[in-house]
Amino acid sequence: MSYIAAVLLLSGAVITFLATVGVLKFRDVFLRMHASSKSASLGVIIMFVGTAFHFAELDVAFKMAVAVFLVFLKTPVASQCIARAAYFLHDQSFWHTLERNEWHGTAPNGKAEETPTRN
């Protein structure tokens, strides 16, 4: 059991470290957000599972399961909020290269912008 826990804890730490390197190396907020939300969450979840294996007690495993659930719950919401805030603050350094922009024409409150019509 302790070898499994050690492997899980070490691999979670490596994934989290690589996410940190991604946050430091990527050029804009959207790529940094992707590195921090996806990779760091995976690393943290793997470390929670490794902690549950290390202690091998039911109450610790339950607490780690609740922590994993909370990470799964908060990460997409936080990423969406950060992305919308960055988009509407005009940090759109790579949006011109995309073929489809789903937020174009929406206001920060989520409603469609009024476009003036010419008669």
N, C-alpha and C positions, 0 to 999 in steps of 0.2 A: 504494500500500500504506500509506503513512504517513497518508493521510486516513482510510482505513478504521480504522486503529489509533486515531487521534485521536477519531473518532466513537464507537468502542466504549469507549475509556477514559473519555471524558466522560459517555457515557450510563450506564456502570456506576457512576461516581462520583455522578451525580445520583440514581440509584435507591438507592444506599447511603445518601445523605444523606436521602432521603425516608423510608427505613426508620428512620433515627435520629430523625427528627422524630416518626414514629409511635410509637416506643418512649417518647419523652418526653411525648407528648400522650395516649396511650390510658390508660384509667382502671384497668384491672386486669391481672394478670399474664398471663392467657390471651390477651388482645388484644395485649399487648406482645410476648409470645412469638411470635404469628403474624407481627407486623411484622418482628421480628428474624430469624426463621427463613426466611420466604419471600422477602421483598424484599431483605434483605441478602445472602442466598445468591445470588439472581439477579444482583445488582449485582457481587458478587465474581467470579462466573463470567464475566460479560461483560467485566470488567476482565482476567481471565486470558486470555480469547480475544484481547482487544486487545493484550495483552503479547506473545502468540504472533505476532500479525500484525506488530507493531512490529519484533521482532527477526528474523523470517522465517528462522529456523534450525531445523533438525530437532530438535536436542537441547532447545532452549528450548520448542518446541511439545510435545515429549514430556513435559517437566516440567510444563507447564501442563495437559496432559491428565490427568496423574496428580493434580495439585492439584484439578482439577474433579471427578474421580472421588472424591477424599477428601471434598470438600465435599458431594457428593451422598450419600456414605456416612454422614457424621457428623451432618448437620443433622436428619434425621428422628429419629434415636436421641436426640440431645440435646433436641430439642423434646418428645418423649414423656416423657423423664425429668423435665424441668422441669414439664410439665403434671401428671404424676402426683404429684410432690412438692408442688406448689401445691394440688392437689385434696385430698390427704390431710392437708395442714396447715391445711385449712379456709379457704382463700382462695377462697370460692365466691360471690363477690358477684353473679354473674349466672346461676348455675345454676338458680335458681328459675324463670327465664323460659323454660327449655328444655322441650320436650315429652318428650324422651327423654334419660335420664341412664344411659349404659352402665356407668359405674363405681359406681353405687349398689349397695351390698350387697357390695362386694369390699373386702378388706383390703389394706393396702399391699404385702403379699407376693404379691398376685395371686390368692389363694385366696378362696373364698366365705366370708363371715362366718357364724358359727353364730348362728342366731336361736333364742332359747329358745321352746319350745313349751309351751303351757298345757294341762294335762289336765283 
